[in-house]
Amino acid sequence: MTFEPLEHLEYWLEGVQSKLNNNGVSVELSRSPPGRSKRSLGVYLQAGDRGGFLEVWDTGECQLSVVDYSSVADPVESRHWVQSSGDLRNVVGLLLSWIRQSI
C-alpha cells in the first residue's frame, strides 16, 4: 500500500479540527491550484501569539514555518520528508507543540 501524505493529513485534520477550534486554535486549510505538477495541502494553525503553517506535497516533501507574533523574530522554517504516517505524525506534532504553548 502506497503512503498518500495529502490524504493522511486531510483525514487527520477532519478528525481534530473541531477540537482545535474548541480549544481556541484557528484552523485554515489551503490546496494547491489544479494543474500543478506537485499537489500540496497547507494547514495554518494559530492560537494567541503563535502561528504555524505546514505545507505537505504529494511527493512527501514538507515545509513547516512557525512564528511568534509577539516577537520581532522572523519565522523559523524547517524542511522534512514524510514517507509514512509516523513521519507525518512527527511533523504535525512539532506544529501542535508550538501552538499549544499559547493555549
C-alpha positions, 0 to 999 in steps of 0.5 A: 500500500502506497503512503498518500501524505495529502490524504493522511493529513486531510483525514487527520485534520477532519478528525481534530479540527473541531477540537482545535477550534474548541480549544481556541486554535484557528484552523485554515486549510489551503490546496494547491491550484489544479494543474500543478505538477506537485499537489500540496495541502497547507494547514495554518494553525494559530492560537494567541501569539503563535502561528504555524503553517505546514505545507505537505506535497504529494511527493512527501516533501514538507515545509513547516514555518512557525512564528511568534507574533509577539516577537520581532523574530522572523519565522523559523522554517524547517524542511522534512520528508514524510514517507509514512504516517509516523513521519507525518505524525512527527511533523504535525506534532512539532506544529501542535507543540508550538501552538499549544504553548499559547493555549 
